[in-house]
Each structure stands twice: as C-alpha cells, then as structure tokens.
Amino acid sequence: MSSPRAVHTTRAPAPPAFLSQAIRFGSIIFCSGQIGCDPETGRLIEGTIQERTKQILSNISSILLAGGSGLDNIVKCNIYLTDMGDFGPMNEVYTTFFSDPMPARTCVCVKELPLGTDVEIECIAAVKGDQKEDLVMSALL
C-alpha cells in the first residue's frame, strides 16, 4: 500500500512549516485549506471576495496538478466564509471553475480566518492511478 506523501509546488503559496500544501495517499489528494494569497509574494490579495476566490482556486489547481490531479477530479470541497452575505459573490466565481458533475460541497460561516481573509477553500481530489491502486483505495473507503 502507498504511504502518504507531501505535494508541493512553487506555483501556489508556500505553506507554513506546520502543514503541507496537500497530501497524496494512493489515488486521493487531500488539499489543505487555501486562502487568496499570491504565490510570488505570499501576501493576501486585496480586492473583492471574487478576486480572492479566483486566486484560491488557481492555487488549488496548481497544487492538484503537482500531485497528478486537477480541478476536474475534485470530489469534495469545504468552503469557509466569514460572512454568509458573500455566498452569492463567491459562487459567481466558484461555478466558473467546475462543470457537471459538480463536486460535493459544504459551505459554513466562521468567526474569522487566517490573515483576516473572508474565504478559505479545501478539497479532496481523485488521481487517475493504476487499477490496483484504485482497488486498494476503494477498499479503504
């Protein structure tokens, strides 16, 4: 059976020392929560929640590609907002990154998020692996 291994790319913001951008285990990638930081500066981008959502999903795309997957293989997203009034504006951008079937999803409102941002997204994605690896992961799930 596969061992968990870190996924890392310079095309997404560097993670703090206490976490990985993502972990790949067999044919599944578990992506850590991402906020709308610029990969080059590491700073939260200014502007609207739509701009930060776009940056987050671009960062997630880069991380998933580094792990051998992509946005089209996301099976579950968790979204955290600091204001449910941002649900619609965030969805305006979110829906442009996905097509049917849309990933399963949870969206919750939280008191605050890192760096004072208003949105954070994490996900789980499948990797197109060999048939043996897929069978092992199916047995685990």
DSSP file with accessible surface (Angstrom, degrees, kcal/mol):
  #  RESIDUE AA STRUCTURE BP1 BP2  ACC     N-H-->O    O-->H-N    N-H-->O    O-->H-N    TCO  KAPPA ALPHA  PHI   PSI    X-CA   Y-CA   Z-CA
    1    1 A M              0   0  162      0, 0.0   132,-0.0     0, 0.0    25,-0.0   0.000 360.0 360.0 360.0 148.9    0.0    0.0    0.0
    2    2 A S        -     0   0   47    131,-0.1     3,-0.0     1,-0.1    23,-0.0  -0.270 360.0-131.7 -66.9 155.2    1.1    3.6   -0.7
    3    3 A S        -     0   0   92     23,-0.1    23,-0.3     1,-0.1    21,-0.1  -0.808  33.0 -95.4-103.1 150.1    2.5    5.8    2.0
    4    4 A P        -     0   0   85      0, 0.0     2,-0.4     0, 0.0    21,-0.2  -0.382  47.9-174.3 -61.0 139.2    1.2    9.4    2.5
    5    5 A R  E     -A   24   0A 147     19,-2.2    19,-3.2    -3,-0.0     2,-0.1  -0.998  24.5-109.8-140.7 145.3    3.5   11.9    0.7
    6    6 A A  E     -A   23   0A  67     -2,-0.4     2,-0.5    17,-0.2    17,-0.2  -0.401  21.4-147.8 -71.6 144.3    3.5   15.7    0.6
    7    7 A V  E     +A   22   0A  10     15,-2.6    15,-0.9    -2,-0.1    14,-0.5  -0.948  24.4 174.6-108.5 132.0    2.6   17.5   -2.6
    8    8 A H        +     0   0  112     -2,-0.5     2,-0.3    58,-0.2     6,-0.1  -1.000  10.8 169.1-142.6 140.2    4.4   20.8   -3.1
    9    9 A T    >   -     0   0   20     -2,-0.4     3,-0.8     4,-0.1    54,-0.1  -0.990  33.7-142.5-144.6 147.2    4.6   23.4   -5.9
   10   10 A T  T 3  S+     0   0  118     -2,-0.3     4,-0.1     1,-0.2    53,-0.1   0.514  95.9  79.1 -82.6  -4.4    6.1   26.9   -6.1
   11   11 A R  T 3  S+     0   0  176     51,-0.1    -1,-0.2     2,-0.1    51,-0.2   0.390  95.9  49.1 -84.3   3.8    3.0   27.8   -8.2
   12   12 A A  S <  S-     0   0    3     -3,-0.8    -3,-0.1    27,-0.2    26,-0.1  -0.927 109.4 -75.4-133.3 158.8    1.0   28.1   -5.0
   13   13 A P        -     0   0   15      0, 0.0    -4,-0.1     0, 0.0    27,-0.1  -0.238  54.2-103.7 -56.4 141.3    1.8   30.0   -1.8
   14   14 A A        -     0   0   82     25,-0.3     3,-0.1    -4,-0.1    -4,-0.1  -0.432  40.1-124.7 -63.5 136.3    4.4   28.3    0.4
   15   15 A P        -     0   0   38      0, 0.0     6,-0.1     0, 0.0    -1,-0.1  -0.452  27.1 -95.0 -80.6 158.6    2.7   26.6    3.4
   16   16 A P    >   -     0   0   63      0, 0.0     3,-1.9     0, 0.0     0, 0.0  -0.294  43.8-102.9 -62.2 159.3    3.6   27.3    7.0
   17   17 A A  T 3  S+     0   0  114      1,-0.3    -3,-0.0    -3,-0.1     0, 0.0   0.716 116.9  64.3 -60.2 -21.1    6.1   24.9    8.5
   18   18 A F  T 3  S+     0   0  169      2,-0.0     2,-0.3     0, 0.0    -1,-0.3   0.373 107.1  33.4 -90.3   7.0    3.3   23.0   10.4
   19   19 A L    <   -     0   0   68     -3,-1.9     2,-0.3    13,-0.0     3,-0.0  -0.976  69.8-123.1-152.3 166.9    1.4   21.8    7.3
   20   20 A S        -     0   0   41     -2,-0.3    12,-0.2     1,-0.1     3,-0.1  -0.790  27.3-121.7-105.0 155.3    1.7   20.6    3.7
   21   21 A Q  S    S-     0   0    1    -14,-0.5    11,-2.2    -2,-0.3     2,-0.3   0.904  93.7 -22.8 -59.9 -39.6    0.0   22.2    0.7
   22   22 A A  E     -AB   7  31A   0    -15,-0.9   -15,-2.6     9,-0.3     2,-0.4  -0.975  58.5-133.2-161.4 163.8   -1.5   18.7    0.2
   23   23 A I  E     -AB   6  30A  59      7,-2.1     7,-3.0    -2,-0.3     2,-0.5  -0.997  14.8-153.5-125.1 129.6   -1.0   15.1    1.0
   24   24 A R  E     +AB   5  29A  36    -19,-3.2   -19,-2.2    -2,-0.4     2,-0.5  -0.913  14.6 177.8-102.1 128.3   -1.3   12.4   -1.6
   25   25 A F  E >   - B   0  28A  48      3,-3.0     3,-1.6    -2,-0.5     2,-0.2  -0.953  62.7 -53.5-129.7 108.2   -2.3    9.0   -0.4
   26   26 A G  T 3  S-     0   0    5     -2,-0.5   108,-0.1   -23,-0.3   107,-0.1  -0.412 123.1 -15.6  61.1-122.0   -2.7    6.4   -3.1
   27   27 A S  T 3  S+     0   0    9    106,-0.3   100,-2.5    -2,-0.2     2,-0.4   0.036 122.2  85.0-104.4  26.9   -5.2    7.8   -5.6
   28   28 A I  E <   -BC  25 126A  17     -3,-1.6    -3,-3.0    98,-0.2     2,-0.5  -0.988  57.1-158.7-129.5 138.9   -6.5   10.6   -3.3
   29   29 A I  E     -BC  24 125A   0     96,-3.2    96,-2.6    -2,-0.4     2,-0.7  -0.974   3.8-159.5-115.7 128.7   -5.2   14.1   -2.7
   30   30 A F  E     -BC  23 124A  89     -7,-3.0    -7,-2.1    -2,-0.5     2,-0.5  -0.934  15.0-156.3-106.6 108.1   -6.2   16.0    0.4
   31   31 A C  E     -BC  22 123A   6     92,-2.9    92,-1.1    -2,-0.7    -9,-0.3  -0.763  13.2-126.5 -92.8 126.8   -5.6   19.7   -0.2
   32   32 A S  E     -     0   0A  32    -11,-2.2    89,-0.1    -2,-0.5    91,-0.1  -0.253  45.2 -76.5 -63.2 158.0   -5.0   21.9    2.8
   33   33 A G  E     -     0   0A  21     89,-0.1     2,-0.4    87,-0.1    89,-0.3  -0.301  52.2-155.4 -57.7 135.2   -7.2   25.0    3.2
   34   34 A Q  E     - C   0 121A  16     87,-2.8    87,-2.1    -3,-0.1     2,-0.3  -0.927   8.6-164.1-116.8 139.9   -6.1   27.8    0.8
   35   35 A I        -     0   0   22     -2,-0.4     2,-2.7    85,-0.2    85,-0.1  -0.745  45.3 -83.9-113.5 169.2   -6.7   31.5    1.2
   36   36 A G  S    S+     0   0    0     83,-0.5     9,-2.9    -2,-0.3     2,-0.3  -0.289  71.3 148.1 -76.8  61.3   -6.3   34.1   -1.6
   37   37 A C  B     -F   44   0B   9     -2,-2.7     7,-0.3     7,-0.3    22,-0.1  -0.729  51.9-116.6 -96.4 144.7   -2.6   34.6   -1.4
   38   38 A D     >  -     0   0   47      5,-2.6     4,-3.0    -2,-0.3     5,-0.2  -0.622  20.2-139.9 -73.2 128.3   -0.3   35.5   -4.3
   39   39 A P  T  4 S+     0   0   37      0, 0.0   -25,-0.3     0, 0.0   -27,-0.2   0.814  99.0  49.2 -62.4 -29.9    2.2   32.6   -4.8
   40   40 A E  T  4 S+     0   0  183      1,-0.1   -28,-0.0   -29,-0.1    -2,-0.0   0.891 125.5  23.4 -78.3 -39.8    5.0   35.1   -5.6
   41   41 A T  T  4 S-     0   0   80      2,-0.2    -1,-0.1    -3,-0.0     3,-0.1   0.694  88.8-136.7 -99.6 -22.7    4.6   37.4   -2.6
   42   42 A G     <  +     0   0   41     -4,-3.0     2,-0.3     1,-0.3    -5,-0.0   0.511  62.5 129.6  75.0   5.5    2.8   35.2   -0.1
   43   43 A R        -     0   0  185     -5,-0.2    -5,-2.6     1,-0.1    -1,-0.3  -0.691  68.9-103.8 -96.8 147.6    0.5   38.1    0.6
   44   44 A L  B     -F   37   0B  46     -2,-0.3    -7,-0.3    -7,-0.3     2,-0.2  -0.437  42.4-119.2 -63.7 131.1   -3.3   38.1    0.7
   45   45 A I        -     0   0   37     -9,-2.9     2,-0.1    -2,-0.2    -9,-0.1  -0.498  24.9-131.6 -75.9 144.9   -4.5   39.8   -2.5
   46   46 A E        +     0   0  177     -2,-0.2     2,-0.4     5,-0.1    -1,-0.1  -0.417  62.2  58.2 -86.8 168.8   -6.6   42.9   -2.0
   47   47 A G  S    S-     0   0   46     -2,-0.1     2,-0.1     4,-0.1     0, 0.0  -0.863  88.4 -10.4 117.0-146.8  -10.0   43.5   -3.7
   48   48 A T     >  -     0   0   64     -2,-0.4     4,-1.9     1,-0.1     3,-0.2  -0.371  59.6-110.1 -92.0 166.8  -13.2   41.6   -3.7
   49   49 A I  H  > S+     0   0    8      1,-0.2     4,-2.9     2,-0.2     5,-0.2   0.847 119.9  60.4 -63.1 -30.1  -14.1   38.1   -2.5
   50   50 A Q  H  > S+     0   0   52      2,-0.2     4,-2.4     1,-0.2    -1,-0.2   0.921 104.1  48.4 -62.7 -42.2  -14.5   37.2   -6.1
   51   51 A E  H  > S+     0   0   96      2,-0.2     4,-2.0     1,-0.2    -2,-0.2   0.905 113.7  46.3 -65.8 -39.8  -10.8   38.0   -6.7
   52   52 A R  H  X S+     0   0   26     -4,-1.9     4,-2.8     2,-0.2    -2,-0.2   0.905 111.2  52.1 -70.5 -37.8   -9.7   36.0   -3.7
   53   53 A T  H  X S+     0   0    0     -4,-2.9     4,-2.6     2,-0.2     5,-0.2   0.932 109.6  50.0 -62.4 -43.1  -11.9   33.1   -4.7
   54   54 A K  H  X S+     0   0  127     -4,-2.4     4,-2.1    -5,-0.2    -1,-0.2   0.924 111.9  47.9 -60.9 -43.1  -10.3   33.1   -8.1
   55   55 A Q  H  X S+     0   0   42     -4,-2.0     4,-2.6     2,-0.2    -2,-0.2   0.920 110.9  51.6 -65.0 -42.5   -6.8   33.1   -6.6
   56   56 A I  H  X S+     0   0    0     -4,-2.8     4,-2.9     1,-0.2     5,-0.2   0.948 111.5  45.7 -58.8 -49.8   -7.7   30.3   -4.2
   57   57 A L  H  X S+     0   0    1     -4,-2.6     4,-2.3     1,-0.2    -1,-0.2   0.861 111.9  52.1 -68.4 -30.7   -9.0   28.1   -7.0
   58   58 A S  H  X S+     0   0   45     -4,-2.1     4,-2.0    -5,-0.2    -1,-0.2   0.915 111.4  47.6 -66.1 -42.3   -6.0   28.9   -9.2
   59   59 A N  H  X S+     0   0    2     -4,-2.6     4,-2.3     2,-0.2    -2,-0.2   0.928 111.9  49.3 -63.9 -44.6   -3.7   27.9   -6.3
   60   60 A I  H  X S+     0   0    0     -4,-2.9     4,-3.0     1,-0.2     5,-0.3   0.920 108.4  54.3 -60.9 -42.2   -5.6   24.7   -5.7
   61   61 A S  H  X S+     0   0   30     -4,-2.3     4,-2.6     1,-0.2    -1,-0.2   0.934 108.9  48.2 -57.3 -45.0   -5.4   23.9   -9.4
   62   62 A S  H  X S+     0   0   22     -4,-2.0     4,-2.0     2,-0.2    -1,-0.2   0.907 112.5  48.5 -63.6 -41.8   -1.6   24.3   -9.3
   63   63 A I  H  X S+     0   0    0     -4,-2.3     4,-1.3     2,-0.2    -2,-0.2   0.940 112.5  47.9 -64.4 -46.3   -1.3   22.1   -6.2
   64   64 A L  H  <>S+     0   0    0     -4,-3.0     5,-3.0     1,-0.2     4,-0.4   0.906 109.9  52.4 -63.3 -41.0   -3.5   19.4   -7.6
   65   65 A L  H ><5S+     0   0  109     -4,-2.6     3,-1.3    -5,-0.3    -1,-0.2   0.911 106.6  53.7 -60.7 -40.0   -1.6   19.4  -10.9
   66   66 A A  H 3<5S+     0   0   54     -4,-2.0    -1,-0.2     1,-0.3    -2,-0.2   0.799 110.1  48.9 -64.4 -26.1    1.6   18.9   -8.9
   67   67 A G  T 3<5S-     0   0    6     -4,-1.3    -1,-0.3    -3,-0.4    -2,-0.2   0.412 126.1 -98.9 -93.2  -0.2    0.0   15.9   -7.3
   68   68 A G  T < 5S+     0   0   47     -3,-1.3    60,-0.5    -4,-0.4    -3,-0.2   0.714  93.6  83.5  92.1  23.8   -1.1   14.3  -10.6
   69   69 A S      < -     0   0   10     -5,-3.0    -1,-0.3    58,-0.1     2,-0.3  -0.474  56.2-153.0-133.5-156.2   -4.7   15.5  -10.5
   70   70 A G    >   -     0   0    5     56,-0.4     3,-2.0    -2,-0.2     4,-0.2  -0.976  41.5 -79.7-174.4 173.9   -6.8   18.6  -11.4
   71   71 A L  G >  S+     0   0   26     -2,-0.3     3,-1.7     1,-0.3    -1,-0.1   0.837 121.5  63.6 -57.6 -32.9   -9.9   20.6  -10.7
   72   72 A D  G 3  S+     0   0  139      1,-0.3    -1,-0.3    26,-0.1    26,-0.0   0.635 100.4  54.0 -70.2  -9.8  -12.0   18.2  -12.7
   73   73 A N  G <  S+     0   0   28     -3,-2.0    53,-2.7    53,-0.1     2,-0.3   0.304  76.3 123.1-104.7   6.6  -11.1   15.4  -10.3
   74   74 A I  E <   +D  125   0A  12     -3,-1.7    51,-0.3    51,-0.3     3,-0.1  -0.552  31.5 175.9 -69.4 130.1  -12.3   17.2   -7.1
   75   75 A V  E     +     0   0A  79     49,-2.7    29,-2.0     1,-0.3     2,-0.3   0.629  65.3  22.6-106.7 -20.6  -14.9   15.2   -5.3
   76   76 A K  E     -De 124 104A  53     48,-1.7    48,-2.3    27,-0.2     2,-0.4  -0.979  58.3-173.5-152.1 132.4  -15.4   17.3   -2.2
   77   77 A C  E     -De 123 105A   0     27,-2.2    29,-1.9    -2,-0.3     2,-0.5  -0.977   7.8-160.8-122.6 142.2  -14.9   21.0   -1.3
   78   78 A N  E     -De 122 106A  36     44,-2.5    44,-2.4    -2,-0.4     2,-0.4  -0.994  13.4-166.6-118.1 128.0  -15.2   22.7    2.0
   79   79 A I  E     -De 121 107A   0     27,-2.8    29,-2.5    -2,-0.5     2,-0.5  -0.955   5.4-162.2-119.4 135.6  -15.7   26.4    1.9
   80   80 A Y  E     -De 120 108A  59     40,-3.0    40,-1.8    -2,-0.4     2,-0.3  -0.972  10.7-179.5-119.3 125.1  -15.4   28.7    4.9
   81   81 A L  E     -De 119 109A   0     27,-2.6    29,-2.8    -2,-0.5    38,-0.2  -0.931  27.3-150.5-119.6 149.7  -16.8   32.3    4.8
   82   82 A T  S    S+     0   0   46     36,-1.5     2,-0.3    -2,-0.3    37,-0.1   0.561  93.7  32.4 -92.7  -6.8  -16.7   35.0    7.5
   83   83 A D    >   -     0   0   88     35,-0.4     3,-2.5     1,-0.1    -1,-0.3  -0.910  66.1-152.1-150.3 115.8  -20.0   36.4    6.2
   84   84 A M  G >  S+     0   0   85     -2,-0.3     3,-1.7     1,-0.3     4,-0.3   0.687  94.1  77.1 -65.1 -12.2  -22.8   34.4    4.5
   85   85 A G  G 3  S+     0   0   55      1,-0.3     3,-0.3     2,-0.1    -1,-0.3   0.700  88.2  59.8 -65.6 -16.6  -23.6   37.5    2.6
   86   86 A D  G <> S+     0   0   36     -3,-2.5     4,-2.6     1,-0.2     5,-0.3   0.427  76.6  96.7 -89.2   0.4  -20.6   36.6    0.5
   87   87 A F  H <> S+     0   0   79     -3,-1.7     4,-2.2     1,-0.2    -1,-0.2   0.933  86.1  43.2 -56.4 -49.6  -22.1   33.3   -0.5
   88   88 A G  H  > S+     0   0   39     -4,-0.3     4,-1.8    -3,-0.3    -1,-0.2   0.955 115.0  46.9 -64.0 -52.5  -23.5   34.6   -3.8
   89   89 A P  H  > S+     0   0   33      0, 0.0     4,-0.9     0, 0.0    -1,-0.2   0.898 113.2  49.8 -59.5 -38.3  -20.4   36.6   -4.9
   90   90 A M  H >X S+     0   0    0     -4,-2.6     4,-2.7     1,-0.2     3,-0.8   0.937 109.5  52.0 -64.0 -43.2  -18.1   33.6   -4.0
   91   91 A N  H 3X S+     0   0   28     -4,-2.2     4,-2.3    -5,-0.3    -1,-0.2   0.799  96.3  68.8 -64.2 -29.4  -20.3   31.3   -6.1
   92   92 A E  H 3< S+     0   0  117     -4,-1.8     4,-0.3     1,-0.2    -1,-0.2   0.899 113.9  29.0 -54.5 -41.0  -20.2   33.6   -9.1
   93   93 A V  H XX S+     0   0   22     -4,-0.9     3,-1.4    -3,-0.8     4,-0.6   0.896 115.5  60.0 -85.6 -45.4  -16.5   32.7   -9.4
   94   94 A Y  H >< S+     0   0    4     -4,-2.7     3,-1.6     1,-0.3     4,-0.4   0.903 102.2  53.9 -50.5 -47.2  -16.6   29.2   -8.0
   95   95 A T  G >< S+     0   0   71     -4,-2.3     3,-0.6     1,-0.3    -1,-0.3   0.734  98.8  63.1 -67.3 -19.2  -19.1   27.9  -10.6
   96   96 A T  G <4 S+     0   0  105     -3,-1.4    -1,-0.3    -4,-0.3    -2,-0.2   0.668 100.0  54.8 -77.8 -13.6  -16.8   29.1  -13.4
   97   97 A F  G << S+     0   0   53     -3,-1.6     2,-0.3    -4,-0.6    -1,-0.2   0.562 108.1  51.2 -93.3 -10.1  -14.1   26.6  -12.4
   98   98 A F    <   -     0   0   25     -3,-0.6     2,-0.3    -4,-0.4     4,-0.1  -0.877  56.2-168.5-130.2 158.3  -16.3   23.5  -12.4
   99   99 A S        -     0   0   93     -2,-0.3    -3,-0.0     2,-0.3    -2,-0.0  -0.857  48.2 -25.1-134.5 173.1  -18.7   21.6  -14.7
  100  100 A D  S    S+     0   0  142     -2,-0.3     2,-0.1     1,-0.1    -1,-0.0  -0.368 118.9  46.1 -65.1 139.6  -21.1   18.7  -14.1
  101  101 A P  S    S-     0   0  123      0, 0.0    -2,-0.3     0, 0.0    -1,-0.1   0.470  89.6-153.4 -78.3 134.3  -20.8   16.8  -12.1
  102  102 A M        -     0   0   75     -4,-0.1    -2,-0.1     1,-0.1     3,-0.1  -0.423  27.7 -98.3 -68.3 147.5  -20.1   19.5   -9.6
  103  103 A P        -     0   0   14      0, 0.0   -27,-0.2     0, 0.0   -28,-0.1  -0.306  40.4 -99.7 -62.7 150.9  -18.1   18.4   -6.5
  104  104 A A  E     -e   76   0A  58    -29,-2.0   -27,-2.2    -3,-0.1     2,-0.3  -0.397  56.4-169.2 -60.9 151.0  -19.9   17.6   -3.3
  105  105 A R  E     -e   77   0A  69    -29,-0.2     2,-0.4    -3,-0.1   -27,-0.2  -1.000  31.3-165.0-154.3 148.8  -19.6   20.6   -1.1
  106  106 A T  E     -e   78   0A  63    -29,-1.9   -27,-2.8    -2,-0.3     2,-0.4  -0.989  11.3-171.6-128.4 139.3  -20.1   22.2    2.3
  107  107 A C  E     +e   79   0A  29     -2,-0.4     2,-0.3   -29,-0.2   -27,-0.2  -0.988  12.1 172.5-133.0 123.4  -20.1   25.9    3.0
  108  108 A V  E     -e   80   0A  59    -29,-2.5   -27,-2.6    -2,-0.4     2,-0.5  -0.909  30.4-121.9-129.3 158.3  -20.1   27.3    6.5
  109  109 A C  E     -e   81   0A  69     -2,-0.3     2,-0.3   -29,-0.2   -27,-0.2  -0.853  31.6-174.8 -99.6 132.3  -19.7   30.6    8.2
  110  110 A V        -     0   0   43    -29,-2.8     3,-0.1    -2,-0.5   -30,-0.0  -0.836  34.5-116.5-123.9 163.1  -16.9   31.0   10.7
  111  111 A K  S    S-     0   0  191     -2,-0.3     2,-0.3     1,-0.2    -1,-0.1   0.925  88.4 -15.5 -66.8 -47.0  -15.9   33.8   13.0
  112  112 A E        -     0   0  145    -31,-0.1    -1,-0.2    -3,-0.0     6,-0.1  -0.987  56.3-149.8-156.3 163.1  -12.5   34.5   11.4
  113  113 A L    >   -     0   0   19      4,-0.5     3,-1.7    -2,-0.3     4,-0.1  -0.867  44.2 -67.0-131.5 164.5   -9.9   33.1    9.0
  114  114 A P  G >  S+     0   0   69      0, 0.0     3,-1.9     0, 0.0    -1,-0.1  -0.149 116.8   8.2 -55.6 144.9   -6.1   33.4    8.7
  115  115 A L  G 3  S-     0   0  122      1,-0.3   -71,-0.1   -80,-0.0    -3,-0.0   0.634 124.6 -76.1  58.9  16.2   -4.7   36.8    7.8
  116  116 A G  G <  S+     0   0   69     -3,-1.7    -1,-0.3     1,-0.2     0, 0.0   0.667  86.4 156.5  74.3  16.7   -8.1   38.3    8.2
  117  117 A T    <   -     0   0    4     -3,-1.9    -4,-0.5    -4,-0.1    -1,-0.2  -0.176  43.7-139.9 -71.5 169.3   -9.4   36.9    4.9
  118  118 A D  S    S+     0   0   26      1,-0.2   -36,-1.5    -6,-0.1   -35,-0.4   0.453  79.1  39.8-108.7  -4.5  -13.1   36.3    4.2
  119  119 A V  E     + D   0  81A   0    -38,-0.2   -83,-0.5   -37,-0.1     2,-0.3  -0.997  51.8 175.7-150.4 140.8  -12.8   33.0    2.3
  120  120 A E  E     - D   0  80A  38    -40,-1.8   -40,-3.0    -2,-0.3     2,-0.4  -0.988  10.6-166.0-141.7 141.2  -10.9   29.7    2.6
  121  121 A I  E     +CD  34  79A   0    -87,-2.1   -87,-2.8    -2,-0.3     2,-0.3  -0.996   7.9 177.0-133.0 135.9  -11.3   26.5    0.5
  122  122 A E  E     - D   0  78A  54    -44,-2.4   -44,-2.5    -2,-0.4     2,-0.3  -0.893  12.5-177.3-127.3 160.9  -10.0   23.0    1.0
  123  123 A C  E     -CD  31  77A   5    -92,-1.1   -92,-2.9    -2,-0.3     2,-0.4  -0.978  27.1-136.2-154.0 167.4  -10.7   19.9   -1.1
  124  124 A I  E     -CD  30  76A  55    -48,-2.3   -49,-2.7    -2,-0.3   -48,-1.7  -0.994  29.9-176.1-124.8 132.2  -10.3   16.2   -1.7
  125  125 A A  E     -CD  29  74A   0    -96,-2.6   -96,-3.2    -2,-0.4   -51,-0.3  -0.958  21.1-125.4-132.4 150.5   -9.5   15.1   -5.3
  126  126 A A  E     -C   28   0A  33    -53,-2.7     2,-0.4    -2,-0.3   -56,-0.4  -0.568  17.6-146.7 -87.1 154.6   -9.1   11.8   -7.0
  127  127 A V        -     0   0    7   -100,-2.5     2,-1.3    -2,-0.2   -58,-0.1  -0.979  22.7-119.2-119.8 135.4   -6.0   10.9   -9.0
  128  128 A K        +     0   0  165    -60,-0.5     2,-0.1    -2,-0.4     3,-0.1  -0.634  54.1 163.8 -75.1  98.3   -6.2    8.7  -12.1
  129  129 A G        -     0   0   25     -2,-1.3     2,-0.1     1,-0.2  -102,-0.0  -0.409  43.0 -67.6-105.3-172.9   -4.0    5.8  -10.8
  130  130 A D     >  -     0   0  100     -2,-0.1     4,-2.2     1,-0.1    -1,-0.2  -0.339  51.1-106.9 -74.4 162.5   -3.4    2.3  -11.9
  131  131 A Q  H  > S+     0   0  156      1,-0.2     4,-2.2     2,-0.2     5,-0.2   0.889 117.7  54.1 -61.0 -38.5   -6.2   -0.2  -11.4
  132  132 A K  H  > S+     0   0  163      1,-0.2     4,-2.0     2,-0.2    -1,-0.2   0.932 109.5  47.5 -62.4 -45.1   -4.6   -2.0   -8.4
  133  133 A E  H  > S+     0   0   38      1,-0.2     4,-2.3     2,-0.2  -106,-0.3   0.908 110.7  52.4 -63.5 -41.1   -4.1    1.3   -6.5
  134  134 A D  H  X S+     0   0   58     -4,-2.2     4,-2.4     1,-0.2    -1,-0.2   0.898 108.1  51.2 -61.8 -39.5   -7.8    2.3   -7.2
  135  135 A L  H  X S+     0   0  114     -4,-2.2     4,-2.0     2,-0.2    -1,-0.2   0.904 109.3  50.3 -65.3 -40.0   -9.0   -1.1   -5.8
  136  136 A V  H  X S+     0   0   53     -4,-2.0     4,-1.8     2,-0.2    -2,-0.2   0.944 112.3  46.7 -63.1 -46.3   -7.0   -0.6   -2.6
  137  137 A M  H  X S+     0   0   11     -4,-2.3     4,-1.9     1,-0.2    -2,-0.2   0.909 109.8  53.9 -65.7 -37.3   -8.4    2.9   -2.1
  138  138 A S  H  < S+     0   0   82     -4,-2.4    -1,-0.2     1,-0.2    -2,-0.2   0.907 107.6  51.0 -62.8 -38.7  -11.9    1.7   -2.8
  139  139 A A  H  < S+     0   0   86     -4,-2.0    -1,-0.2     1,-0.2    -2,-0.2   0.869 109.6  50.7 -66.3 -35.5  -11.5   -1.0   -0.1
  140  140 A L  H  <        0   0   92     -4,-1.8    -1,-0.2     1,-0.2    -2,-0.2   0.827 360.0 360.0 -69.7 -34.4  -10.3    1.7    2.3
  141  141 A L     <        0   0  158     -4,-1.9    -2,-0.2    -5,-0.2    -1,-0.2   0.751 360.0 360.0 -82.5 360.0  -13.3    3.9    1.6
